[in-house]
Amino acid sequence: MDIVKELKEQRDRLEAAISALEGGRSAGRGAANGRRRINPTTGNGRRKAKRRLSAAARKRISEAAKARWAKAKKAGRNAL
């Protein structure tokens, strides 16, 4: 096998291992094992503020979801 190809494969394996150890952050998604991280923190170790929706925002989201479901039901689809 070509030495350059071997080195590239080894690099890919190392990057995947590093990504798994860091919780998959470099892949742009959640933890590598599919579980949510407990107590997410900022880079300095302080806990992030929990984001909360207002009652009005929750209502708008609920109404939009119900409209999507009604549209899908009317079209005869069982799932969106």
Protein Blocks (a to p, Z undefined) as FASTA:
>chain_A
ZZklmmmmmmmmmmmmmmmmnoommnopacfklpacehiadfkopacddddddfklmmmm
mmmmmmmmmmmmmnopabZZ
